[in-house]
Amino acid sequence: MQSLQQRIDSVESSERGDVPGWVLITIMTAGLVTVLWATAQDALTSLFSSAVNGVTGKK
């Protein structure tokens, strides 16, 4: 039976150098949002303004 320290060491050594999945997902999501915003900025701004004005009652 392995000691606790041996198990911790084996897990740490097997994961060294790997980029965690959540980091890749975060970077890819930020990139996707940036691309979408850059291509549809005018439409998104207009949509947001219309939604806010609809809630506040402004025209």
Rosetta blueprint (number, residue, H / E / L):
1 M L
2 Q L
3 S L
4 L H
5 Q H
6 Q H
7 R H
8 I H
9 D H
10 S H
11 V H
12 E H
13 S H
14 S H
15 E H
16 R L
17 G L
18 D L
19 V L
20 P L
21 G H
22 W H
23 V H
24 L H
25 I H
26 T H
27 I H
28 M H
29 T H
30 A H
31 G H
32 L H
33 V H
34 T H
35 V H
36 L H
37 W H
38 A H
39 T H
40 A H
41 Q H
42 D H
43 A H
44 L H
45 T H
46 S H
47 L H
48 F H
49 S H
50 S H
51 A H
52 V H
53 N H
54 G H
55 V H
56 T H
57 G L
58 K L
59 K L
